[in-house]
């Protein structure tokens, strides 16, 4: 439970940083899925291929370990996950499937 709590904190922090001042984030729980949604600028295709790579970051002062940690914990708990920006509504969603 502690590690999954840290995953959620990391995802909400990332969403808030992406959304920026005046942006919005929300957490949705439906069935066995938990989704963190933000209305930030989205994830480019290039960034999507690198975002789970250890030490990759595009944030000033970032360390590039947050999503690597998230991936490790979720994989260890046999949870599925996906991260994408929807072309239709422009929202970025991190979905965890338990």
Backbone as CSV, one residue per row, in Angstrom:
resi,resn,N_x,N_y,N_z,CA_x,CA_y,CA_z,C_x,C_y,C_z
1,UNK,0.805,-1.218,0.000,0.000,0.000,0.000,0.848,1.283,0.000
2,UNK,1.980,1.248,0.697,2.837,2.440,0.759,3.393,2.760,-0.625
3,UNK,3.884,1.751,-1.325,4.443,1.988,-2.658,3.378,2.458,-3.630
4,UNK,2.175,1.873,-3.559,1.107,2.316,-4.450,0.684,3.744,-4.119
5,UNK,0.747,4.108,-2.862,0.481,5.499,-2.476,1.520,6.437,-3.074
6,UNK,2.776,6.023,-3.064,3.836,6.838,-3.658,3.652,6.951,-5.173
7,UNK,3.161,5.888,-5.813,2.865,5.928,-7.247,1.815,7.005,-7.509
8,UNK,0.750,6.993,-6.727,-0.321,7.970,-6.926,0.182,9.389,-6.697
9,UNK,0.972,9.603,-5.664,1.547,10.927,-5.410,2.392,11.375,-6.600
10,UNK,3.211,10.476,-7.115,4.064,10.805,-8.256,3.234,11.173,-9.478
11,UNK,2.187,10.399,-9.756,1.355,10.663,-10.929,0.592,11.976,-10.805
12,UNK,0.079,12.265,-9.624,-0.647,13.524,-9.425,0.318,14.703,-9.526
13,UNK,1.510,14.565,-8.970,2.525,15.623,-9.068,2.894,15.878,-10.528
14,UNK,3.127,14.812,-11.296,3.443,14.965,-12.714,2.300,15.641,-13.465
15,UNK,1.068,15.230,-13.179,-0.091,15.821,-13.854,-0.217,17.307,-13.510
16,UNK,-0.005,17.644,-12.248,-0.099,19.050,-11.839,0.987,19.881,-12.510
17,UNK,2.192,19.352,-12.590,3.275,20.074,-13.260,2.974,20.239,-14.750
18,UNK,2.404,19.217,-15.357,2.074,19.286,-16.770,0.946,20.282,-17.028
19,UNK,-0.076,20.238,-16.207,-1.227,21.130,-16.390,-0.839,22.585,-16.163
20,UNK,0.079,22.815,-15.249,0.530,24.178,-14.974,-0.509,25.012,-14.239
21,UNK,-0.148,26.248,-14.001,-1.044,27.155,-13.293,-2.295,27.379,-14.130
22,UNK,-3.441,27.210,-13.523,-4.704,27.367,-14.229,-5.176,26.102,-14.926
23,UNK,-4.336,25.064,-14.926,-4.725,23.794,-15.535,-5.561,22.968,-14.577
24,UNK,-5.995,21.830,-15.057,-6.863,20.963,-14.250,-6.346,19.531,-14.268
25,UNK,-6.512,18.872,-13.120,-6.264,17.437,-13.033,-7.459,16.810,-12.337
26,UNK,-7.650,15.539,-12.598,-8.693,14.811,-11.877,-8.274,13.348,-11.780
27,UNK,-8.837,12.689,-10.798,-8.593,11.271,-10.593,-9.932,10.567,-10.755
28,UNK,-9.952,9.547,-11.592,-11.169,8.783,-11.844,-10.938,7.342,-11.409
29,UNK,-11.921,6.771,-10.758,-11.864,5.363,-10.383,-13.127,4.693,-10.897
30,UNK,-12.947,3.757,-11.824,-14.075,3.024,-12.399,-13.691,1.551,-12.436
31,UNK,-14.488,0.741,-11.781,-14.195,-0.692,-11.746,-12.809,-0.929,-11.178
32,UNK,-11.977,-1.632,-11.940,-10.623,-1.951,-11.494,-9.586,-1.050,-12.150
33,UNK,-10.023,0.146,-12.577,-9.111,1.106,-13.206,-9.066,2.404,-12.406
34,UNK,-7.872,2.943,-12.306,-7.649,4.243,-11.691,-6.953,5.104,-12.736
35,UNK,-7.495,6.301,-12.990,-6.954,7.155,-14.039,-6.644,8.536,-13.487
36,UNK,-5.456,9.036,-13.804,-5.074,10.412,-13.493,-5.089,11.159,-14.823
37,UNK,-5.891,12.233,-14.887,-6.113,12.973,-16.124,-5.635,14.406,-15.940
38,UNK,-4.962,14.964,-16.974,-4.606,16.375,-16.933,-4.846,17.014,-18.297
39,UNK,-4.984,18.343,-18.279,-5.223,19.084,-19.523,-4.005,19.906,-19.935
40,UNK,-2.828,19.383,-19.619,-1.579,20.037,-20.013,-1.345,19.906,-21.512
41,UNK,-0.138,20.238,-21.968,0.155,20.257,-23.403,0.211,18.881,-24.061
42,UNK,0.213,17.824,-23.288,0.207,16.480,-23.865,1.603,15.908,-24.035
43,UNK,1.633,14.686,-24.504,2.880,13.946,-24.688,3.094,13.740,-26.184
44,UNK,4.212,14.208,-26.676,4.535,14.030,-28.097,4.892,12.570,-28.360
45,UNK,4.773,12.124,-29.603,5.154,10.739,-29.913,6.613,10.422,-29.531
46,UNK,7.531,11.379,-29.759,8.930,11.142,-29.390,9.074,10.968,-27.883
47,UNK,8.426,11.839,-27.137,8.500,11.764,-25.679,7.882,10.454,-25.177
48,UNK,6.808,10.017,-25.812,6.141,8.780,-25.396,7.067,7.577,-25.492
49,UNK,7.989,7.582,-26.454,8.905,6.450,-26.601,10.018,6.466,-25.559
50,UNK,10.229,7.605,-24.907,11.351,7.727,-23.971,10.934,7.931,-22.514
51,UNK,9.675,8.185,-22.274,9.228,8.680,-20.975,9.474,7.709,-19.811
52,UNK,9.544,6.411,-20.084,9.803,5.443,-19.017,11.270,5.035,-18.948
53,UNK,12.129,5.688,-19.703,13.559,5.419,-19.697,14.189,6.053,-18.459
54,UNK,14.968,5.287,-17.690,15.603,5.865,-16.508,16.451,7.091,-16.863
55,UNK,16.302,8.114,-16.078,17.057,9.364,-16.145,16.688,10.243,-17.339
56,UNK,15.654,9.874,-18.113,15.166,10.775,-19.155,14.221,11.780,-18.513
57,UNK,14.440,13.049,-18.795,13.537,14.094,-18.317,13.606,15.284,-19.255
58,UNK,12.518,16.009,-19.312,12.515,17.275,-20.030,12.161,18.415,-19.076
59,UNK,12.181,18.102,-17.780,11.878,19.100,-16.758,13.173,19.709,-16.235
60,UNK,13.239,21.029,-16.165,14.417,21.648,-15.545,14.572,21.160,-14.101
61,UNK,15.715,20.651,-13.784,15.963,20.149,-12.430,15.380,18.776,-12.168
62,UNK,14.756,18.163,-13.182,14.188,16.830,-13.007,15.269,15.768,-12.970
63,UNK,14.943,14.625,-12.370,15.905,13.533,-12.264,15.592,12.372,-13.202
64,UNK,14.371,12.318,-13.719,14.024,11.256,-14.655,13.862,9.890,-14.023
65,UNK,13.463,9.862,-12.750,13.278,8.560,-12.098,11.826,8.314,-11.679
66,UNK,10.989,9.326,-11.754,9.610,9.211,-11.279,8.804,8.147,-12.000
67,UNK,8.731,8.225,-13.324,7.929,7.253,-14.058,8.612,5.889,-14.127
68,UNK,9.922,5.858,-14.011,10.617,4.570,-13.915,10.206,3.869,-12.621
69,UNK,10.146,4.633,-11.533,9.682,4.103,-10.246,8.246,3.607,-10.374
70,UNK,7.385,4.416,-10.988,5.977,4.046,-11.171,5.884,2.722,-11.931
71,UNK,6.611,2.612,-13.037,6.587,1.387,-13.843,7.039,0.181,-13.018
72,UNK,8.115,0.340,-12.259,8.650,-0.760,-11.454,7.634,-1.231,-10.419
73,UNK,7.011,-0.298,-9.718,6.031,-0.666,-8.686,4.812,-1.337,-9.313
74,UNK,4.288,-0.755,-10.379,3.088,-1.326,-11.001,3.374,-2.708,-11.579
75,UNK,4.522,-2.881,-12.201,4.895,-4.191,-12.730,5.020,-5.197,-11.592
76,UNK,5.622,-4.776,-10.493,5.767,-5.653,-9.334,4.440,-6.054,-8.710
77,UNK,3.418,-5.221,-8.893,2.077,-5.530,-8.377,1.187,-6.144,-9.465
78,UNK,1.784,-6.500,-10.599,1.058,-7.118,-11.710,-0.097,-6.248,-12.198
79,UNK,0.104,-4.936,-12.154,-0.908,-3.996,-12.633,-0.529,-3.541,-14.048
80,UNK,-1.521,-3.424,-14.900,-1.289,-2.877,-16.224,-1.340,-1.363,-16.154
81,UNK,-0.738,-0.716,-17.123,-0.769,0.747,-17.134,-0.584,1.246,-18.556
82,UNK,-1.057,2.456,-18.779,-0.836,3.116,-20.062,-0.807,4.616,-19.820
83,UNK,-0.085,5.307,-20.685,0.020,6.757,-20.624,-0.110,7.279,-22.043
84,UNK,-1.092,8.138,-22.264,-1.288,8.661,-23.611,-2.052,9.971,-23.579
85,UNK,-1.906,10.724,-24.657,-2.682,11.941,-24.857,-3.701,11.640,-25.941
86,UNK,-4.958,11.874,-25.646,-6.053,11.594,-26.565,-6.119,12.665,-27.647
87,UNK,-6.070,12.235,-28.896,-6.107,13.183,-30.015,-7.443,13.916,-30.091
88,UNK,-8.524,13.299,-29.620,-9.845,13.922,-29.717,-10.060,15.038,-28.707
89,UNK,-9.729,14.783,-27.449,-10.003,15.807,-26.425,-8.740,16.492,-25.894
90,UNK,-7.548,16.021,-26.285,-6.294,16.641,-25.870,-5.882,16.347,-24.442
91,UNK,-6.635,15.519,-23.738,-6.315,15.202,-22.350,-5.301,14.066,-22.283
92,UNK,-4.416,14.155,-21.302,-3.434,13.101,-21.062,-3.942,12.247,-19.918
93,UNK,-3.872,10.935,-20.124,-4.389,10.001,-19.130,-3.337,8.954,-18.785
94,UNK,-3.120,8.776,-17.488,-2.329,7.654,-17.000,-3.346,6.695,-16.380
95,UNK,-3.483,5.530,-16.975,-4.478,4.549,-16.533,-3.756,3.379,-15.886
96,UNK,-4.211,3.007,-14.697,-3.703,1.834,-13.993,-4.846,0.822,-13.957
97,UNK,-4.550,-0.409,-14.382,-5.526,-1.484,-14.380,-5.102,-2.577,-13.385
98,UNK,-5.923,-2.779,-12.375,-5.625,-3.786,-11.340,-6.303,-5.084,-11.646
